[in-house]
Amino acid sequence: MRPTRTIINDCCFISHRKNLSSSLVGRSCHFSSSLGDLSAINSREAQFMGVDHHLRSLCRPSFRFQEAIGLFDAAISSASNPSVITANILLDALMKSYKYETAVLVYRKMAGASISPDYVTMNSILACFCNTHKPELAFGVLGLTLKHGYEIKVHSVNILVKCLFKERRDSKAMELFRDMGRAGICCDVITYNIVMNGMCKLMKLDDAFGLLMEMENHSCRPNIASYTILMNGLCKNGRVDEALGLLEEMCGKGLNPDVFVYSLLINGLCDKGDVQKAMELFSEMHVKRISANVVTYTSLIHGLCKLGDWKSAIEMYDSMVSQDLKPDVITYTGLIDGLCKHGRLDKATDMFDKMLQKAVEPSVVTYNILINGLCKEGRAADAIGLLKRMIDKGKDPDVVTYNTLILGLCDANKVDEAKELFEKVLQARLEGGSSVKPDAVTCNTLIHGLCKEGRIYEAMEIFHTMVRWKLQNVMTFNLLIDGLYKLGCMEEAAKLQQDMTDMGFKPNDVTYSVMIDGLCKNRKVGTAKRLFEEMQDQGHSPTLFDYNIMLSALCKGHHFQEAMGLYYKMNCGSCKPDVVSFNALIDGARIERDLQAAEELLRDMIEMGLVPDSVTYSILINWYAKAGKLDEATALFENMLSKGYVPDVVTYDSLVKGFGILGETKKIIDLLHQMAARDVVLDVKMYATVLNYICKDAEYANFKDMIPIFAKKSSTVSCKDLLAKLHHSGELQNTA
């Protein structure tokens, strides 16, 4: 504990302490020694005023670096030393040109030439070390400042506090800030603003608010910058309402908000989705005659795009241009992104062209957004064309560009092109022509595309490449295991699952879902049941998808009672059944010919607020029709139509069979007309059903002219023509 000592005090003892190399004071002494023995320097007037005048003219108004340094070195070599004021002007010019290392060399030459530094000199060197990320040496400069008899002023400490925050040494910055008061250095509004800004960047907003109150208690009046810093921190953390409260407080104290205050508030509101309030502030700016800037308009454009109001966003863009403001790359990129996300690709490409016409260079992000938009619209070829334009303009694509294109090509069923692009990226990297290295997303995307086409061995080649690069992740294994199961490669899937564990990857929810689904579809229901239990034992909660897979598999495997047990478990838990669950169970009841259970399930379904879908109706209609309950089947069919569901060919097939068994040929004809009107495509099975029952009817000759024409793919087929052909060939009698 140091009740009386401070960092500032440490600097005061620099000439009295010897063995403190591990402390700030020690570092100060080391710095003093490294810059030369300044104790022997005696100040003197410059002997040649011509050097001073010439050197100053080289520094102001425009800095002629080489000539100025050459003249300074020549003056030192010939003992025609410039004055400390002129040397300070040179240091200032060097700092403004970001030539900090050269400034330190000039200071050392000043010391060697006995040009005694003044407070301005020391402050410049302190700033040099802060700007070159050397706060410890900056502390040393404070020690030298004291040694030369100068009082440390708040401006110098402010520079160092700001540097410490930039270097993420916030505890040291706060220590120095608190030491200022104990050392008799009064903090000014700039000090507080620096510390508040540091606190906001560290997400310590409450501490920053505390400093605002502390300022007022210490008679240090906050300025616009103080409030701007706090409002910016609040907006970045989503606390926009509190930022608006500060705006009112600020105005109440007679501080008039400027365009920067309004812009950050408008941006915060737009990020939050409150574009209406943002527009109110925008109108308020107009009333107060505060001209909006590019940031203001860009924020509003982005906000409107997020809401899907692209028309208003374009109007805002037009208004911006009419105010002689030039939209920048951020403006255009945000607008293009918004248009793409809301399906206005045509407008997005127009805006991109306008951007080029205005000589605004698109960024990689801009290209990526438009490439993604083209891919999502199925325009993969245009996306590839844009990639070529991008490269021709000297803009290097990044990994996101290639990931987007590979995904777009895979989605467009152009997996070969996706693989070719992937290989080109690899080749370019090997040849040193590109710095882009495919990542896990790149490889997983291509693996997914290959697996969808059943090209599992090619996908495994990509996997082996990933293993060499150590890019594989859980998603990689999930995709490959799923692909293997879909091809019925059970042993390979099990081995890959073991490899996954051996490589240190734990199965996640998706892994279990993939394996359970694969096992069920390959009729390994027993293994799937054990895995379903293991999943829960390992702390994974089955999703509705998992439950539905198990319900369907159990029902199809004649384990209806087990399925019902799982259904009751769902009802008691947090994962409630949905329509798919009930459809699986009702179909299971149909398989077991348990009509009572099916009707009870249907009642449960309706009581839970679920609406039967076309699958539910089809299952029940099929069941009733097969059971000869045509009245019930017909009633369900009419109810299905009234709900807006379109029956599929399977539903019609069930009804045709039902009516055929009863000899209701006229009703079959009516159904055929309904099917034709709804553009239902007849499959081979349905043709066989229709022919079978109509040909059996003794009155078939009266019905054949009543059969409608059906469209099947690109050709038109007539059941009537088929019947005629069968009749003439003598096959009709055989069919009957």
PEQUISUL-V717730 format. One record per helix or strand. SS is the DSSP state (@ for helix, = for strand). FROM is the first residue (numbers start at 1). LEN is the number of residues. If there is no record, write none. Layout:
ss = <SS:SS>
from = <FROM:FROM>
len = <LEN:LEN>
//
This chain:
ss = <@:@:@:@:@:@:@:@:@:@:@:@:@:@:@:@:@:@:@:@:@:@:@:@:@:@:@:@:@:@:@:@:@:@:@:@:@:@:@:@:@:=:=:@:@>
from = <7:24:38:49:65:84:100:119:135:154:170:189:205:224:240:259:275:294:310:329:345:364:380:399:415:440:456:474:490:509:525:544:560:579:595:614:630:649:665:684:700:709:715:719:731>
len = <6:11:3:11:13:13:13:13:13:13:13:13:13:13:13:14:13:13:13:13:13:13:13:13:16:13:14:13:13:13:13:13:13:13:13:13:13:13:13:13:7:4:4:11:5>
//
